[in-house]
Amino acid sequence: MKIFVKVKPNAKIEKVEEIPEQLIGRKEVDFKVWVKESAKEGKANDAVIKALAKYFGVSKSAVNIVSGATVKQKIIDLEL
């Protein structure tokens, strides 16, 4: 399953929030992910993978960044 994610690094709290389909007008699933880590040296990407794995109840190896490794908007592939 592919999901579209907008990352908010350097957040005070870590959370994952699903954006309702009616707000975005697309059938794809969109999420916002807040992580405490900074966007340096891939730390935020690692935190996003960990947060999404916990949210979906899968292992970290089941969460892969397909596109957007160096930007805030990412496409993530989940193996559910």
VOGU-936347 format. One record per atom (N, C-alpha, C, CB): atom name; residue in one letter; x, y, z. Coordinates in nm, 2 decimals. Glycine has a CB too. Example, Ala and Ser with C-alpha at 12.3 -4.5 7.8 and 13.67 -1.06 7.14 Angstrom:
// VOGU-936347
N A 1.32 -0.57 0.78
CA A 1.23 -0.45 0.78
C A 1.32 -0.33 0.78
CB A 1.13 -0.45 0.90
N S 1.28 -0.22 0.71
CA S 1.37 -0.11 0.71
C S 1.29 0.00 0.79
CB S 1.41 -0.06 0.57
//
This chain:
// VOGU-936347
N M 0.08 -0.12 0.00
CA M 0.00 0.00 0.00
C M 0.09 0.12 0.00
CB M -0.10 0.00 0.12
N K 0.06 0.22 -0.09
CA K 0.14 0.34 -0.09
C K 0.06 0.45 -0.02
CB K 0.17 0.38 -0.24
N I 0.13 0.53 0.06
CA I 0.07 0.64 0.13
C I 0.16 0.76 0.10
CB I 0.06 0.61 0.28
N F 0.10 0.88 0.11
CA F 0.16 1.00 0.09
C F 0.18 1.07 0.23
CB F 0.09 1.10 -0.01
N V 0.30 1.11 0.26
CA V 0.32 1.16 0.40
C V 0.39 1.30 0.39
CB V 0.42 1.07 0.47
N K 0.34 1.39 0.48
CA K 0.41 1.52 0.50
C K 0.47 1.51 0.63
CB K 0.31 1.64 0.48
N V 0.60 1.54 0.64
CA V 0.68 1.53 0.76
C V 0.70 1.66 0.83
CB V 0.81 1.46 0.74
N K 0.68 1.67 0.96
CA K 0.71 1.79 1.04
C K 0.83 1.76 1.13
CB K 0.59 1.84 1.11
N P 0.95 1.78 1.09
CA P 1.07 1.75 1.18
C P 1.08 1.86 1.29
CB P 1.20 1.75 1.10
N N 1.16 1.83 1.39
CA N 1.18 1.92 1.51
C N 1.05 1.95 1.58
CB N 1.25 2.04 1.46
N A 0.96 1.86 1.59
CA A 0.83 1.88 1.66
C A 0.85 1.86 1.81
CB A 0.72 1.79 1.60
N K 0.77 1.91 1.89
CA K 0.77 1.89 2.03
C K 0.72 1.76 2.07
CB K 0.69 2.00 2.11
N I 0.62 1.71 2.00
CA I 0.57 1.57 2.02
C I 0.57 1.49 1.89
CB I 0.42 1.58 2.08
N E 0.57 1.36 1.91
CA E 0.56 1.27 1.79
C E 0.42 1.22 1.78
CB E 0.67 1.16 1.80
N K 0.37 1.23 1.66
CA K 0.24 1.18 1.63
C K 0.22 1.15 1.48
CB K 0.13 1.27 1.68
N V 0.12 1.07 1.45
CA V 0.08 1.04 1.31
C V -0.07 1.07 1.30
CB V 0.11 0.89 1.28
N E -0.10 1.15 1.20
CA E -0.24 1.19 1.18
C E -0.29 1.16 1.03
CB E -0.26 1.34 1.21
N E -0.40 1.09 1.02
CA E -0.45 1.06 0.88
C E -0.53 1.18 0.84
CB E -0.54 0.93 0.88
N I -0.51 1.22 0.71
CA I -0.59 1.34 0.66
C I -0.71 1.28 0.58
CB I -0.50 1.42 0.56
N P -0.83 1.32 0.62
CA P -0.95 1.26 0.56
C P -0.96 1.28 0.41
CB P -1.08 1.32 0.63
N E -1.00 1.18 0.34
CA E -1.01 1.19 0.19
C E -1.09 1.31 0.14
CB E -1.07 1.06 0.14
N Q -1.19 1.35 0.21
CA Q -1.28 1.46 0.16
C Q -1.20 1.59 0.17
CB Q -1.40 1.47 0.24
N L -1.10 1.60 0.25
CA L -1.02 1.72 0.26
C L -0.92 1.74 0.15
CB L -0.95 1.73 0.39
N I -0.88 1.62 0.09
CA I -0.77 1.63 -0.01
C I -0.82 1.60 -0.15
CB I -0.66 1.53 0.02
N G -0.94 1.54 -0.17
CA G -0.99 1.52 -0.30
C G -0.92 1.41 -0.38
CB G -0.99 1.64 -0.37
N R -0.85 1.32 -0.32
CA R -0.78 1.21 -0.38
C R -0.82 1.08 -0.31
CB R -0.63 1.23 -0.39
N K -0.80 0.97 -0.38
CA K -0.83 0.84 -0.32
C K -0.71 0.79 -0.25
CB K -0.87 0.74 -0.43
N E -0.59 0.84 -0.27
CA E -0.47 0.80 -0.20
C E -0.49 0.84 -0.05
CB E -0.34 0.86 -0.26
N V -0.42 0.77 0.03
CA V -0.42 0.79 0.18
C V -0.31 0.89 0.21
CB V -0.41 0.66 0.26
N D -0.34 1.00 0.28
CA D -0.24 1.10 0.32
C D -0.23 1.10 0.47
CB D -0.28 1.24 0.26
N F -0.11 1.13 0.51
CA F -0.08 1.14 0.65
C F 0.01 1.26 0.68
CB F -0.02 1.01 0.71
N K 0.00 1.31 0.80
CA K 0.10 1.40 0.85
C K 0.17 1.33 0.97
CB K 0.04 1.54 0.90
N V 0.31 1.34 0.97
CA V 0.39 1.28 1.07
C V 0.48 1.38 1.14
CB V 0.47 1.16 1.02
N W 0.46 1.40 1.27
CA W 0.55 1.49 1.35
C W 0.65 1.40 1.42
CB W 0.46 1.57 1.45
N V 0.78 1.44 1.40
CA V 0.89 1.37 1.47
C V 0.98 1.47 1.54
CB V 0.97 1.29 1.37
N K 1.04 1.43 1.65
CA K 1.12 1.52 1.73
C K 1.26 1.54 1.66
CB K 1.14 1.46 1.87
N E 1.31 1.44 1.58
CA E 1.44 1.45 1.53
C E 1.45 1.55 1.42
CB E 1.48 1.31 1.47
N S 1.57 1.60 1.40
CA S 1.59 1.70 1.29
C S 1.61 1.63 1.16
CB S 1.72 1.79 1.32
N A 1.60 1.71 1.05
CA A 1.61 1.65 0.92
C A 1.76 1.64 0.87
CB A 1.53 1.74 0.82
N K 1.85 1.61 0.96
CA K 1.99 1.60 0.93
C K 2.03 1.45 0.94
CB K 2.08 1.69 1.02
N E 2.12 1.41 0.84
CA E 2.18 1.28 0.84
C E 2.07 1.17 0.84
CB E 2.27 1.26 0.96
N G 1.95 1.19 0.79
CA G 1.85 1.09 0.78
C G 1.78 1.05 0.91
CB G 1.91 0.97 0.73
N K 1.81 1.13 1.02
CA K 1.74 1.10 1.15
C K 1.59 1.12 1.14
CB K 1.80 1.20 1.25
N A 1.54 1.22 1.07
CA A 1.40 1.23 1.07
C A 1.33 1.12 0.98
CB A 1.36 1.37 1.00
N N 1.40 1.08 0.88
CA N 1.35 0.96 0.80
C N 1.34 0.84 0.88
CB N 1.44 0.94 0.68
N D 1.44 0.81 0.96
CA D 1.44 0.70 1.05
C D 1.32 0.71 1.15
CB D 1.57 0.68 1.13
N A 1.30 0.83 1.20
CA A 1.19 0.85 1.30
C A 1.06 0.83 1.23
CB A 1.20 0.99 1.36
N V 1.04 0.88 1.11
CA V 0.92 0.86 1.03
C V 0.89 0.71 1.01
CB V 0.92 0.93 0.90
N I 0.99 0.63 0.98
CA I 0.97 0.49 0.96
C I 0.93 0.42 1.09
CB I 1.10 0.43 0.90
N K 0.99 0.46 1.20
CA K 0.96 0.40 1.33
C K 0.82 0.44 1.37
CB K 1.06 0.45 1.43
N A 0.78 0.57 1.35
CA A 0.64 0.61 1.39
C A 0.54 0.55 1.30
CB A 0.63 0.77 1.37
N L 0.56 0.53 1.17
CA L 0.46 0.47 1.09
C L 0.45 0.32 1.12
CB L 0.49 0.49 0.94
N A 0.56 0.25 1.15
CA A 0.56 0.11 1.18
C A 0.48 0.09 1.31
CB A 0.70 0.06 1.20
N K 0.50 0.18 1.41
CA K 0.42 0.17 1.53
C K 0.27 0.19 1.50
CB K 0.47 0.27 1.64
N Y 0.24 0.30 1.43
CA Y 0.10 0.33 1.40
C Y 0.03 0.22 1.33
CB Y 0.10 0.46 1.31
N F 0.09 0.15 1.23
CA F 0.03 0.05 1.16
C F 0.05 -0.09 1.22
CB F 0.08 0.05 1.01
N G 0.13 -0.10 1.32
CA G 0.15 -0.23 1.39
C G 0.23 -0.33 1.30
CB G 0.02 -0.29 1.42
N V 0.33 -0.28 1.23
CA V 0.42 -0.36 1.15
C V 0.56 -0.34 1.19
CB V 0.40 -0.33 0.99
N S 0.65 -0.42 1.14
CA S 0.79 -0.40 1.16
C S 0.85 -0.28 1.08
CB S 0.87 -0.53 1.14
N K 0.96 -0.23 1.13
CA K 1.02 -0.12 1.05
C K 1.07 -0.16 0.91
CB K 1.14 -0.06 1.13
N S 1.10 -0.28 0.90
CA S 1.14 -0.33 0.76
C S 1.02 -0.33 0.66
CB S 1.20 -0.47 0.77
N A 0.90 -0.32 0.71
CA A 0.78 -0.32 0.63
C A 0.75 -0.18 0.58
CB A 0.66 -0.38 0.70
N V 0.82 -0.08 0.62
CA V 0.80 0.06 0.58
C V 0.92 0.11 0.50
CB V 0.78 0.15 0.71
N N 0.89 0.15 0.38
CA N 1.00 0.19 0.29
C N 0.97 0.32 0.23
CB N 1.03 0.08 0.18
N I 1.07 0.41 0.23
CA I 1.05 0.54 0.16
C I 1.08 0.52 0.01
CB I 1.15 0.65 0.22
N V 0.98 0.54 -0.07
CA V 0.99 0.52 -0.22
C V 1.05 0.65 -0.28
CB V 0.86 0.48 -0.28
N S 1.00 0.76 -0.24
CA S 1.03 0.89 -0.30
C S 1.03 1.00 -0.19
CB S 0.94 0.93 -0.41
N G 1.12 1.09 -0.20
CA G 1.12 1.20 -0.11
C G 1.22 1.19 0.01
CB G 0.99 1.23 -0.06
N A 1.32 1.12 0.00
CA A 1.42 1.10 0.11
C A 1.48 1.23 0.16
CB A 1.52 1.00 0.07
N T 1.49 1.33 0.07
CA T 1.55 1.45 0.11
C T 1.45 1.57 0.12
CB T 1.66 1.49 0.02
N V 1.32 1.55 0.11
CA V 1.22 1.65 0.12
C V 1.12 1.61 0.23
CB V 1.16 1.68 -0.01
N K 1.03 1.71 0.26
CA K 0.93 1.68 0.36
C K 0.81 1.60 0.31
CB K 0.88 1.81 0.42
N Q 0.78 1.61 0.18
CA Q 0.68 1.52 0.12
C Q 0.74 1.39 0.07
CB Q 0.61 1.60 0.01
N K 0.68 1.28 0.12
CA K 0.73 1.15 0.09
C K 0.62 1.06 0.04
CB K 0.80 1.09 0.21
N I 0.66 0.96 -0.04
CA I 0.58 0.85 -0.08
C I 0.64 0.73 0.00
CB I 0.57 0.83 -0.23
N I 0.55 0.66 0.07
CA I 0.59 0.55 0.16
C I 0.52 0.42 0.11
CB I 0.56 0.58 0.31
N D 0.59 0.31 0.10
CA D 0.53 0.19 0.06
C D 0.53 0.10 0.19
CB D 0.62 0.11 -0.05
N L 0.40 0.06 0.23
CA L 0.38 -0.02 0.35
C L 0.35 -0.17 0.30
CB L 0.27 0.04 0.43
N E 0.41 -0.26 0.37
CA E 0.38 -0.40 0.35
C E 0.29 -0.45 0.46
CB E 0.51 -0.49 0.34
N L 0.16 -0.45 0.44
CA L 0.07 -0.48 0.55
C L 0.03 -0.63 0.54
CB L -0.06 -0.40 0.54
//
